[in-house]
């Protein structure tokens, strides 16, 4: 039987730093509370937090819905078009996006990632 996943349920975070080969500025530290992953491993969701920094982003194999809870980020595509998001903003990064993520102020977001087979 499937049950509802309540994000208020306390789970332990995993912590990591952004791989050096992707970093363009700073040394971003990430915390991840992955609340759900389906049995096919094609969809996962949870809460993500990250300190300031900038890195290369490649969404060639996935799409992501984001809702910013706090902080401020800028996503810039390969053509140089920048999109800024802050607390209360929601957006989708479609499969095929290549560019950069930059955290201007420590960010916390809800996410849903979908990876087609």
Secondary structure, 3 states (H helix, E strand, C coil): CCCCCCCCCCCCCEEEECCCCCEEECCCEEEEEEEEECCCCCEEEEEEEECCEEEEEECCCCEEEEEEEEEEEEEEECCCCEEEEECCCEEEECCCCEEEEEEEEEEEEEEEEECCC
